[in-house]
Amino acid sequence: MNQEIIGKAVLDSAFKAHTKLGPGLLESVYEAAMAKELRKLGHLAERQKPIPVFYDGELLEDVGFRADLIIDNLVLVELKSVAQVADIFKKTTWNYLRLIPLQLGFLINFNEVHLKDGIVRVTNGAEGKPFFT
């Protein structure tokens, strides 16, 4: 399956979870709801998947990075429920994409009245540089 089709399913699931639950809950609630919605659609939705970090060719032990959701081993989803999305959240999402490595990710802030205002699409741009839309 292609990452753009998975990306659409991710957004549909996020909108459904936000509509049913509303803004302002903990990230873990939206994570569980989105995973449930994606699984109903037949997707592999892995929660809190560890992200390995290598340094000088060796795996660093116990660094503690975890992706909120990885869908079908192709799309990363990082969730927030904050007043405002800081630039560091975008950079962290891109770094996770780079470390895994994946091409497409979403940073979704559920603490918005209109969820569309809380969605940032993150991709690895030309020459591995981040691209946010």
N, C-alpha and C positions, 0 to 999 in steps of 0.2 A: 504494500500500500504506500502511496506517496505522501510525503510530509504535509503538503498543502491540504489534502483531504483530511488528514489527521488534525491539522490545525483548525479546520472548520469545525470538526467534532469537538475539539477542546473549547472553542469559543461558544458553541451551542450549549455544551454542558455547563460552562461558567454562567451563561445567561440564565439557564434553567435553575441552577443552584441559587443564584442571586435573586431571582424572581420569587422562589419558594421561601428562602430564608431571610431575605432583606440584608441591608448593610450592617456592619458593626459587630459581628460575631468574631470568635477566634479563627485564625487561619486554619487550624486543624479541622474545624467544622466544615469549612468550604472544601478543604482537601478531601475529606471523606465523602462528601456529597458529590464532588466532581468525579472521583474515582468510581463511585457507584454508577453514576450516569454513563461514564465512558465504558464501563464493563457491560452495562446493559446493551450498548451498541456493538459489543463484540471486540472491544479494544483491550489490550494488555495495559493496565494502569498500575504502575509500581509506585508506592508511596515511600517517602523517606529513604530513597536509594542512595547508598554511600557513593561519594565521588572520589576516586583515587587521585592522589597528587604525587607526581614523580619529580625528584630533584637529583641531578647528576646521574640519571639513569636508575635511581633506586626509589622504591615506593616509600613515601613518608608514612610512618605508622601513626594512627590515632589523631589525624588532623581534624576530623569531625565534620567535614563538609557533607551535606546531604541535600539531594534534590527533592523538592516537595513532591513533584510528580514527573515520571518519565512515561511517555505514552508510546507503546509499540516500539520501544528502543529507538525512536526517531525524533520525538519532540519533547522538549523540556518545558515544564511549567513551574514557575516560582510564584507563590501566593503571598499577599500581604493584606493586612487589614489595619491601615494606618491613615492618619489625617492627610498626609501628603507623601507621594512617592519621591524619595530623595534620589539624586543622581547615582549615589553609591549602590542602590538596589539594582539599577540598570547595569552598572558595571559588573556587579557580582553575578547577575544572570548571564551576562556575556562570558565572564570567566568560567562559569560552570559549563557553558556550551563548548568552550575551547578545551577544557580539561577532559570532558567525557570521551570524545568530541562529537558534537552534533551541529547541525546547520541552523535549526529553527527552534526558537524558544518564545515563551510569553511570560511577561511579568504582569500579574493581574492583582489589582488592589480592590478588594471587595468592600472597602469602606467608602463607597461612592453611592450617591443617590441613583445616578445613571451609570451602570457598569461600564458602558462604552468609554466613559471618561477615565476609567482606571486601567485600561488595557494598553500595554506597550509590547509591540512585536520586536523581538530581538533576533538578529541574524548575524552570522559571520559574513562580513562584507568582503570586498576585494582585498586580497593579500592578508586575510585573517583579521581585518580591522572590524570593530563593532559597527553595527548599523541599527539605529533605533527608529521605529515608526509608531 
